[in-house]
Amino acid sequence: METWTVAAAKAKFSEVIDRALSEGPQAITRNGHKAVVVVSADEWERKTRRNGNLAEFFAQSPLRGSGVKIERVKDGPRKLDL
């Protein structure tokens, strides 16, 4: 992953986008610390795509039908000193 400063990324924004499309993610730093990463729209969609829903996730769990019993602790709330 190539790293750019904010100033360099602003000056060469089109190049940052072209490289994100052709070479992969481009990191942009602010004050020496990684601040953001520019990625192609295709890669973003691939990384954020959901595979199924929560009900399907639980239905496919290897623990389904295992007989595991989870009991809720019925203690009261903790006492806090404020």
N, C-alpha and C positions, 0 to 999 in steps of 0.2 A: 504494500500500500504506500503510495507516494504521499509525502507530507508537504503542505504549503502553508506559508504564513497568511494571515488575513490580507495583508497588503498585496502579496504576490497573487493570491487567489482573485482579489478584486481586479487587479491589473490584467490578469489572463483568465478571466472567468470562462470564456468560450473554450479555452484549452483545458481547463479543469473539467468542464462538461464532456468534451471530446474524449479525454482520458478515462473518465468514469465509464463512458460507454464502451471504449475499446480495451482498456487495461484493468478495469475494476475500481473498487472504492478509492476515493481520494480524501485524505485527512486534511483538515484545516486547523491550524493552531492559533491560539490567542494567548499572548504573554507566555509563550513557551509550553503551554499545556494544550493537549488535544481538545478542541471545542466541538467540532462537528465532523461528519463524514458525508461526502457527496457520493451517492450511488445512482446507478441507472434505475429508471422506473421499473424495468423488467426484474432486476434483482430485488428491488424493494417489494414488489408484489410476490415474488417467489418466497422471500423470507417471512412475509407477514400473512401468507395464505394459511387459512385454517384447514385442517384435515378433519372433517366431521364436527360434531358438536359435543357438549359435555355429557349428554345422555349416552351417546355412542362410546365415548371414552370410558365411562364407568361400566358399560355393558361388555366392553372388551378387556376389562381389567383381569389380570391373572388371579386376583384375590376373590373374584366373583365365585360364589359357591364353595369357598374354602372353609366356611364355618367360623371364620374369625368373628369374635364378638367384641365390640367396642362399647364400653359403658361410659356414660357421661359422669364426671365427678360432680357431686351435688353440694360441694362446699359453698359457703357464702362468699361474698366479695372480700377482697383483701382490705386490710385496714391500712390507711395511708396517713402519714403525719404531714400535714400541710402547714 
